[in-house]
Amino acid sequence: MNNRTRRFLFTVLFLLALAAVIGLILVKGPLAPVEVQTAPVRRGDLQPARFGVGTVEARRSYDIGPNRSGRLLALQVDHGDRVRKGQVLGRMDPVDLPQRLRSADKAVQKMEHMVEASRARMAEVKTRLAQAEDDARRYRELGRKKQVSQELVEAKLTEARSLADQYRAAAADLDAAEHDLERSRADRDAIQAQIDDLRLLSPADGLVVARRVEPGSVVVAGSPVLQIIDPATLWVRTRIDQKGEAALARGLDAEIVLRSAPERPLKGRVERIELVADSLTEERWVDVAFERIPDGLAIGSLANVTIHLPLQRDLLWIPSVALHRRDGREGVWMLDAGRARFHPVETGVRTLDGKVQVRAGLKEGDLVIGYTAHALEEGVKLKARSGD
């Protein structure tokens, strides 16, 4: 084989290799069309729902603690005990209050005796005053008839006036004694109220779920010693995304799946939608009550909650994977002469199984791009295959 033939063969091989590389670039390389899946716009019924994660809490929960600082003397209940409304749960140390109460009782008894003595003195002066007034009237008549001297008449009148003054003084003493008695009784009642206030009473029927302080500890006023809940008011306090919260309403059916028992979903309903939202997480609190509270449910248990919104009939919808956001607008990618084109749409309700309502921008039967292995840009070549 001469040199000329050899060069010709090398040239042919080189051109074949170059054609193969160019073909590979066009078919599989960066210049190749992006392979995508398409999905049709369909019409049907949608069952929207909202999902959230929450914790089991009690709607009615009570923190029991003293109104005054002091030492905890005793507790009569423990964690897990059932209590009745008005039941004494514990007591604070009264220190010197019993002695002050006995002193106040003695002061009340003393004032009661003083009131009785004042009443007796007043009654005696009243009797003497009545007799003196009768004598003064009789002697005044006798004086007009000149049967007794004027000096004797004046003496009787003076005696009556003196007894009248004594009667007013006795009435004032009685009034003062009654006021002192009333004040002594109020002081005694105030001390008794302080002693009664040292009792820790249950405000309602319930269950003790926390015992935070033990007897002998010093407790600051207002600090909780016990926590009581009404076990019949357990619900799941759930965080729900604020987006689409307008569709939430009281009474909607819900499904509760406890993390501790994922194989047993429980029925529930929306009991309350709280007015205060979390601006940081953009979530809102929704309280979901159990249709039947399971036995042994622990406070603070985590639960997944699905709230079922009303069924929406005869709506256009697309798979949620086909929905994208570009330059602040929501839309879908579509095929236009083999190239990608972004098409804005207006969406509505969404379902948890990946369906999104299309309110405007598409019609039934239109093909949108669903799955794609690469991010799309306007005008990129596409190679479509059906996603059905």
C-alpha positions in Angstrom: 0.0 0.0 0.0 1.5 3.3 -1.1 1.5 6.5 0.8 -1.3 8.0 -1.3 -3.7 5.2 -0.5 -2.7 5.3 3.2 -3.5 9.0 3.4 -6.8 8.5 1.7 -7.8 5.8 4.2 -6.7 8.0 7.2 -8.8 10.9 5.8 -11.9 8.7 5.4 -11.5 7.3 8.9 -11.1 10.8 10.4 -14.2 12.0 8.6 -16.2 9.1 9.8 -15.1 9.6 13.4 -15.9 13.3 13.2 -19.3 12.5 11.8 -19.9 10.1 14.6 -18.9 12.6 17.3 -21.1 15.3 15.7 -24.0 12.9 15.5 -23.5 11.9 19.2 -23.5 15.6 20.2 -26.7 16.2 18.3 -28.4 13.1 19.7 -27.1 12.7 23.2 -24.9 15.7 23.9 -25.7 19.3 25.0 -27.2 20.1 21.6 -29.6 17.1 21.8 -33.3 17.8 22.4 -34.5 17.6 26.1 -36.6 14.6 26.6 -39.9 15.4 28.4 -43.1 13.7 29.3 -46.4 15.4 28.4 -49.7 15.2 30.2 -53.2 16.3 29.0 -55.4 18.8 30.7 -58.3 16.8 32.1 -61.7 17.5 33.5 -63.1 15.8 36.6 -64.0 16.0 40.3 -61.3 17.1 42.8 -61.2 16.3 46.5 -59.1 19.1 48.0 -57.5 18.7 51.4 -55.2 20.4 53.8 -52.4 18.6 55.6 -50.7 19.6 58.8 -48.7 18.3 61.8 -49.9 18.9 65.3 -49.7 17.9 68.9 -52.3 16.4 71.2 -53.4 19.0 73.8 -56.4 19.6 76.1 -58.8 22.4 75.3 -59.4 22.9 79.0 -56.2 22.9 81.0 -55.7 24.3 84.5 -52.4 25.3 86.3 -53.0 25.1 90.0 -50.7 27.2 92.2 -50.8 29.4 95.4 -51.9 33.1 95.4 -49.2 33.8 98.0 -45.5 32.9 98.2 -44.7 30.3 100.8 -43.7 26.7 101.6 -45.7 23.8 100.2 -46.9 21.8 103.2 -48.7 18.8 101.5 -50.1 17.4 98.3 -52.9 14.9 98.4 -52.8 13.9 94.7 -50.3 12.6 92.2 -49.8 12.3 88.5 -52.7 10.3 86.9 -55.2 10.9 89.7 -58.7 11.9 88.8 -60.1 14.8 90.9 -63.5 16.5 91.5 -64.4 20.1 91.3 -63.7 21.7 94.7 -61.5 18.9 95.9 -58.6 19.9 98.2 -55.4 19.0 96.3 -52.8 20.4 98.6 -52.0 23.0 101.3 -49.5 25.7 101.9 -47.8 26.3 105.2 -49.9 28.8 107.2 -46.9 29.8 109.4 -48.5 32.0 112.2 -52.0 32.4 110.7 -53.7 29.9 113.1 -52.4 31.8 116.1 -53.5 35.1 114.6 -56.9 33.6 114.0 -57.3 32.5 117.6 -56.2 36.0 118.7 -58.8 37.5 116.3 -61.5 35.2 117.8 -60.7 36.4 121.3 -60.9 40.0 120.1 -64.3 39.3 118.6 -65.5 37.7 121.8 -64.3 40.6 123.8 -66.1 43.1 121.6 -69.3 41.0 121.8 -69.1 41.3 125.6 -68.5 45.0 125.3 -71.5 45.4 123.1 -73.7 43.5 125.5 -72.4 45.6 128.4 -73.1 48.8 126.4 -76.6 47.6 125.6 -77.3 46.8 129.3 -76.0 50.2 130.4 -78.1 51.9 127.7 -81.2 49.9 128.8 -80.6 50.9 132.4 -80.2 54.6 131.6 -83.2 54.5 129.3 -85.3 53.1 132.2 -84.0 55.8 134.6 -84.6 58.5 132.0 -88.2 57.5 131.5 -88.7 57.6 135.3 -87.0 61.0 135.6 -89.1 62.4 132.7 -92.3 61.3 134.5 -91.1 62.8 137.7 -90.2 66.1 136.0 -93.6 66.4 134.4 -95.4 65.6 137.7 -93.3 68.1 139.7 -93.8 70.7 137.0 -97.6 70.4 137.5 -97.2 70.5 141.2 -95.0 73.6 140.9 -97.7 75.4 138.9 -100.2 74.5 141.7 -97.7 75.9 144.3 -97.7 72.5 146.0 -93.9 72.1 145.8 -91.1 74.7 145.7 -89.6 75.9 142.4 -86.2 74.7 143.5 -87.5 71.1 143.7 -89.0 71.4 140.3 -85.7 72.6 138.8 -83.9 69.8 140.5 -86.2 67.2 138.9 -85.8 68.9 135.4 -82.0 68.9 135.8 -82.0 65.3 136.8 -84.0 64.4 133.6 -81.7 66.4 131.4 -78.7 64.7 132.9 -80.1 61.3 132.3 -81.0 62.3 128.7 -77.3 63.2 128.2 -76.3 59.9 129.8 -78.6 58.1 127.4 -77.1 59.7 124.4 -73.6 58.9 125.6 -74.6 55.3 126.2 -76.1 55.1 122.7 -72.8 56.5 121.3 -70.8 54.0 123.3 -73.0 51.2 122.0 -72.7 52.4 118.4 -68.9 52.6 118.8 -68.8 49.1 120.3 -70.8 47.7 117.5 -68.5 49.3 114.9 -65.5 47.8 116.8 -67.2 44.4 116.8 -67.9 44.6 113.1 -64.2 45.6 112.4 -63.0 42.7 114.7 -65.2 40.2 112.8 -63.9 41.6 109.5 -60.3 41.1 110.7 -61.1 37.6 111.8 -62.8 36.8 108.4 -59.8 38.2 106.5 -57.4 35.9 108.4 -59.7 33.0 107.9 -59.8 33.8 104.2 -56.0 33.8 104.1 -56.0 30.4 105.7 -58.7 29.1 103.2 -56.6 30.6 100.4 -53.7 28.4 101.3 -55.7 25.4 100.1 -55.1 24.3 96.5 -58.6 23.5 95.1 -59.5 21.8 91.9 -61.5 24.2 89.7 -63.2 21.4 87.7 -63.4 17.6 87.3 -60.3 16.4 85.6 -57.1 14.5 85.5 -53.8 15.4 87.1 -51.1 15.3 84.3 -48.2 17.1 86.0 -46.9 17.5 89.6 -44.2 20.1 89.3 -43.4 20.8 93.0 -42.9 18.5 95.9 -43.9 19.3 99.6 -41.3 21.3 101.5 -40.4 23.4 98.5 -40.8 27.2 98.5 -43.3 28.3 95.9 -43.6 31.8 94.4 -47.0 33.2 94.1 -48.6 32.3 90.8 -46.2 29.4 90.1 -47.9 26.2 89.0 -47.8 23.3 91.4 -50.2 20.9 89.6 -51.6 20.8 86.1 -55.1 19.4 85.6 -56.8 18.8 82.3 -60.3 17.7 81.2 -59.6 14.5 79.4 -62.9 14.8 77.5 -61.6 17.9 75.7 -58.5 16.4 74.0 -57.8 17.6 70.4 -54.9 18.1 68.0 -53.6 21.6 67.8 -52.4 21.6 64.1 -50.3 23.9 62.0 -51.8 24.5 58.6 -50.2 26.5 55.7 -51.8 29.9 55.4 -52.1 29.4 51.6 -55.6 28.3 50.8 -56.8 28.8 54.4 -59.9 30.6 53.3 -61.4 27.2 52.4 -61.1 26.0 56.1 -64.3 26.1 58.2 -65.5 24.6 61.5 -67.1 21.2 61.2 -65.0 19.9 58.3 -64.2 16.2 58.5 -60.6 15.3 59.2 -58.4 12.3 59.5 -55.9 12.0 62.4 -53.0 9.7 62.3 -51.0 9.4 65.6 -47.3 8.9 65.2 -47.6 6.3 67.9 -50.2 4.3 66.0 -49.8 5.0 62.3 -51.8 1.9 61.3 -55.0 3.2 63.0 -56.3 6.5 61.5 -58.9 8.2 63.6 -61.8 10.3 62.6 -62.0 14.0 63.6 -63.5 17.4 62.8 -62.4 21.0 62.8 -63.4 22.4 66.1 -61.7 25.8 66.0 -59.7 28.0 63.6 -57.6 30.4 65.7 -57.5 34.0 64.8 -53.8 34.6 65.4 -51.4 33.2 62.7 -47.7 32.7 62.8 -46.1 35.3 60.5 -42.7 33.7 60.6 -43.7 30.2 59.4 -46.8 31.5 57.5 -49.0 28.9 59.2 -52.2 29.1 61.1 -53.4 27.1 64.1 -56.4 24.8 63.5 -57.7 22.7 66.4 -59.1 19.3 65.3 -61.2 17.3 67.8 -61.4 13.6 68.0 -64.7 11.9 67.1 -63.8 9.3 69.7 -60.8 9.9 72.0 -58.6 6.8 72.1 -57.7 5.3 75.5 -54.3 6.0 76.9 -53.7 9.1 74.7 -50.7 11.0 75.9 -50.6 14.8 76.0 -48.0 16.1 73.6 -48.2 13.2 71.1 -47.4 14.1 67.5 -50.1 13.5 64.9 -50.5 14.0 61.2 -53.8 15.7 60.3 -55.6 15.7 57.0 -58.6 18.1 56.7 -61.0 17.2 53.9 -62.5 20.2 52.1 -65.8 20.0 50.2 -65.7 18.0 46.9 -65.3 20.2 43.8 -67.0 18.9 40.7 -66.3 19.1 37.0 -63.0 21.1 37.1 -60.1 21.3 34.7 -56.9 20.0 36.3 -53.3 19.3 35.6 -50.7 17.3 37.6 -49.0 19.5 40.1 -45.6 18.4 38.8 -46.4 20.4 35.6 -46.8 23.7 37.5 -43.8 26.0 37.6 -43.0 29.6 38.6 -41.1 31.9 36.3 -40.4 35.6 36.8 -43.0 35.7 39.6 -45.7 34.1 37.5 -47.3 30.7 37.8 -47.6 28.6 34.7 -46.7 25.5 32.7 -44.3 24.6 29.9 -45.8 23.6 26.6 -44.5 22.4 23.2 -44.5 24.9 20.4 -43.0 23.6 17.2 -40.7 21.3 19.1 -39.5 24.0 21.5 -40.3 24.9 25.1 -42.7 27.8 25.7 -43.8 29.1 29.1 -47.6 29.6 29.4 -49.0 31.5 32.4 -52.1 29.9 34.1 -54.4 30.7 36.9 -54.8 27.9 39.4 -57.3 27.0 42.1 -57.8 24.2 44.6 -55.1 21.5 45.1 -55.4 17.9 46.2 -52.9 15.9 48.2 -52.6 13.3 45.4 -51.0 15.9 43.1 -53.8 17.5 41.2 -54.2 21.3 40.6 -57.3 23.1 39.3 -56.8 25.3 36.2 -59.1 28.3 36.3 -57.8 30.1 33.2 -55.1 29.8 30.6 -55.7 26.2 29.4 -58.5 24.1 27.9 -59.4 20.5 28.1 -57.1 18.3 26.0 -54.1 20.7 25.9 -50.8 19.0 26.5 -48.5 20.3 29.2 -45.0 19.2 30.0 -44.9 17.2 33.2 -41.7 15.4 34.1 -38.4 16.7 32.7 -34.9 15.6 33.6 -33.4 19.2 33.2 -34.6 22.7 34.0 -36.2 24.2 30.9 -35.6 27.6 29.3 -37.6 29.4 26.7 -36.9 28.0 23.2 -35.1 24.9 24.2 -35.5 21.9 21.8 -37.8 19.2 23.2 -38.4 15.6 22.5 -41.8 14.7 23.9 -43.2 11.3 25.0 -46.6 10.7 26.5 -46.8 10.4 30.3 -50.0 8.3 30.2 
